Amino acid sequence: MHIEEVGESSNVESTLMQEETFEKSECTDISGIKPNIEPVIGMGFESIDDAWEFYKTFGKVKGFPVVKSTSVKNGEGCIRSYKFTCARAGKCNSISEKPLRPQATIKCGCQAKLVLRLDCLVGYVISLLNLEHNHELKPEFARHFCCNRFINSGVKNQIDLLDQSGIRLCKSYDICVNEAGGHENMTCSQKDCRNLIDKLRSARLGEGDAVVILKYFIKMGSQGLGFYLSVDIDDTGHLTILFWADGRSR
């Protein structure tokens, strides 16, 4: 009887020790925003987005860019496997017509990757992991990686407001940099802001503007010979493509 009580006590103590070790290992730390935590096989996440934020933060700390690679769905349409890789994975076949000046690329066949598999208890767990890179890691340049660049709402609103006021982008971007406390605190580049302005300007071109422009060019076509006009308007009435040429230009 005494021996059986000791055995049961040992089993209980063993179970408690395993649970304590599992908690201390922080394998199921869903936040994933801890620089001192490295991914390990079996680490769990509630969703793919949580795993992505974790791997992206890990790549930023170590100094390599990450991308979402491939996913596999089951018969019910749920993602059962998802792979993240280093952005320098694979190789780019140059299509440049000048062999002495090949197309620029960062791809170098890096094999670093993280593979998730669906787990009914946790959500998603790491089933395959490779942390070895065949290139130099540069944490000091991590903020320039595409995966780490984004335009927050404050910068977006300010860039839009200054653009509508007629202020040039270079000056608008300098204002945002000064308010952020330096370039190292900016989460976007000047090129990102330029692309944003292009999208905002296109969105501001409403239905009335498209109709006015179309009427104007129709009037020009009726006044001169050889005038060519081609327009494309989407289902919402917004002008998307416009090309014209007068007789002299043709």
C-alpha positions in Angstrom: 0.0 0.0 0.0 2.8 2.4 0.9 4.5 1.6 -2.4 1.4 2.4 -4.4 1.0 5.8 -2.7 4.6 6.7 -3.5 4.1 5.7 -7.1 1.0 7.9 -7.4 2.8 10.7 -5.7 5.7 10.4 -8.2 3.3 10.5 -11.1 1.6 13.6 -9.8 5.0 15.3 -9.2 6.2 14.3 -12.6 3.1 15.7 -14.2 3.4 19.0 -12.3 7.0 19.3 -13.3 6.2 18.7 -17.0 3.5 21.4 -16.8 5.8 23.8 -15.1 8.6 23.2 -17.7 6.1 23.7 -20.5 5.0 27.0 -19.0 8.6 28.2 -18.4 9.5 27.3 -22.0 6.9 29.8 -23.2 6.2 27.7 -26.3 2.6 28.9 -26.4 3.5 32.5 -25.9 0.9 34.0 -28.4 2.2 37.5 -28.3 5.5 36.5 -29.9 6.9 40.0 -29.5 9.9 39.1 -27.3 13.3 39.5 -28.9 14.9 36.9 -26.6 12.5 34.1 -27.7 13.6 32.0 -30.7 11.3 29.7 -32.5 11.4 26.0 -31.7 9.6 23.0 -33.1 6.3 22.6 -31.2 5.8 26.3 -30.4 2.1 27.0 -30.6 0.1 30.0 -31.9 -3.6 30.8 -31.9 -3.6 32.0 -35.5 -1.4 32.3 -38.6 -1.3 36.1 -38.0 0.2 35.6 -34.6 2.9 33.3 -36.0 3.6 35.8 -38.8 4.1 38.7 -36.3 6.4 36.5 -34.2 8.5 35.4 -37.2 8.6 38.9 -38.6 9.8 40.3 -35.2 12.4 37.5 -34.9 13.7 38.3 -38.4 13.9 42.0 -37.6 15.9 41.3 -34.4 18.3 38.9 -36.3 18.5 41.0 -39.4 16.8 39.1 -42.3 13.6 39.9 -44.2 10.7 37.4 -44.2 7.9 36.6 -46.6 4.8 34.4 -46.7 5.5 31.5 -49.0 2.9 28.8 -49.6 -0.2 27.4 -47.9 -2.1 24.1 -48.1 -5.8 23.7 -47.3 -7.8 20.7 -46.3 -11.0 19.5 -47.8 -13.0 21.9 -45.6 -11.1 24.9 -46.8 -9.1 25.4 -43.6 -5.4 26.1 -43.9 -3.6 23.0 -42.5 -0.1 24.1 -43.4 1.6 27.4 -43.9 5.2 28.2 -44.7 7.2 31.4 -44.0 10.6 31.8 -45.6 13.5 34.3 -45.7 12.9 36.8 -48.5 16.2 35.8 -50.0 14.9 32.2 -50.7 14.9 30.9 -54.2 16.7 32.3 -57.3 15.6 34.9 -59.8 16.1 34.1 -63.5 17.1 37.4 -65.1 15.1 38.5 -68.1 17.5 41.3 -68.9 18.6 41.6 -72.5 22.1 42.6 -71.5 23.9 39.6 -70.1 26.6 41.8 -68.6 24.0 43.7 -66.6 21.7 41.1 -65.1 18.5 42.0 -63.3 19.0 43.1 -59.7 17.8 40.6 -57.1 18.3 39.8 -53.4 17.5 36.1 -53.8 20.4 33.8 -53.1 18.8 30.4 -52.5 18.5 30.8 -48.7 16.9 27.8 -47.1 15.8 29.4 -43.8 12.1 28.7 -43.2 9.3 28.1 -40.7 6.5 25.7 -41.4 3.2 25.6 -39.4 0.7 22.8 -39.2 -2.8 22.9 -38.0 -3.4 21.7 -34.4 -6.9 21.2 -33.0 -5.8 21.9 -29.4 -3.5 24.9 -29.9 -4.3 26.4 -33.3 -1.0 26.1 -35.2 2.3 24.7 -34.2 5.8 24.8 -35.7 6.4 21.5 -37.4 9.5 22.3 -39.5 12.2 24.9 -38.8 15.5 26.0 -40.4 17.4 28.9 -38.8 20.5 28.7 -41.0 21.1 31.4 -43.6 23.6 31.5 -46.4 24.0 35.2 -46.4 25.0 38.0 -44.0 22.4 39.1 -41.4 22.1 42.9 -41.0 19.9 43.9 -38.0 20.9 47.6 -38.5 19.1 47.6 -41.8 16.0 45.6 -40.7 13.7 48.7 -40.7 14.2 49.0 -44.4 12.9 45.5 -45.2 9.6 45.5 -47.0 8.0 43.3 -44.3 8.8 45.9 -41.6 7.6 49.0 -43.5 4.1 50.4 -43.1 2.5 53.8 -43.0 0.6 54.5 -39.8 -2.6 56.5 -39.7 -1.0 59.6 -38.4 1.6 59.9 -41.1 -1.1 58.9 -43.7 -3.4 61.7 -42.6 -0.6 64.3 -42.5 0.8 63.4 -45.9 -2.7 63.6 -47.4 -3.4 66.9 -45.8 -0.1 68.5 -46.8 -0.5 67.2 -50.4 -3.9 68.8 -50.7 -2.3 72.0 -49.4 0.1 72.0 -52.3 3.2 71.1 -50.3 5.8 69.0 -52.1 6.4 65.4 -50.9 10.0 65.9 -50.0 9.0 68.7 -47.6 6.0 66.7 -46.3 8.2 63.7 -45.6 10.8 65.9 -43.8 8.0 67.2 -41.5 7.0 63.6 -40.6 10.6 62.7 -40.0 11.1 65.6 -37.6 7.9 64.8 -35.7 9.0 61.1 -35.4 12.4 62.1 -34.0 14.6 61.0 -36.9 14.7 58.7 -39.8 15.4 55.7 -37.5 12.0 56.1 -36.0 10.1 56.2 -39.3 8.2 53.0 -40.3 8.0 54.0 -44.0 10.3 55.4 -46.7 9.7 58.4 -49.0 8.9 56.0 -51.8 6.2 54.5 -49.7 4.7 57.9 -49.2 4.9 58.7 -52.9 3.0 55.6 -53.7 0.4 56.5 -51.1 -0.1 60.0 -52.6 -0.7 58.4 -56.1 -3.4 56.2 -54.6 -5.0 59.1 -52.7 -5.0 61.4 -55.8 -6.6 58.6 -57.8 -9.3 58.2 -55.1 -10.0 61.9 -55.1 -10.8 61.8 -58.9 -14.5 61.3 -58.5 -17.3 60.7 -61.0 -17.9 64.4 -61.7 -14.2 64.9 -62.7 -14.3 62.0 -65.1 -17.4 63.3 -66.8 -16.0 66.8 -67.2 -12.7 65.5 -68.7 -14.6 63.2 -71.1 -16.8 66.1 -72.3 -13.8 68.3 -72.7 -11.9 65.8 -75.0 -15.1 65.1 -77.0 -15.3 68.8 -77.6 -11.7 68.9 -78.7 -12.3 65.9 -81.0 -15.1 67.7 -82.7 -13.0 70.8 -83.4 -9.9 69.2 -85.0 -9.1 66.4 -87.4 -7.0 63.5 -86.4 -7.7 63.8 -82.6 -7.6 60.4 -80.9 -9.1 59.6 -77.5 -9.2 56.4 -75.4 -10.7 56.3 -71.9 -11.6 53.6 -69.4 -14.1 54.1 -66.6 -14.8 51.4 -64.0 -18.2 50.3 -62.7 -18.3 53.0 -60.1 -17.8 55.8 -62.6 -14.2 56.5 -61.7 -11.7 57.3 -64.5 -8.9 54.7 -64.5 -7.2 55.1 -67.9 -7.0 58.1 -70.2 -5.0 58.5 -73.4 -5.2 61.2 -76.0 -3.3 62.6 -79.0 -4.0 65.4 -81.4 -3.3 65.5 -85.1 0.1 67.1 -84.7 1.3 64.7 -82.2 0.2 61.7 -84.2 
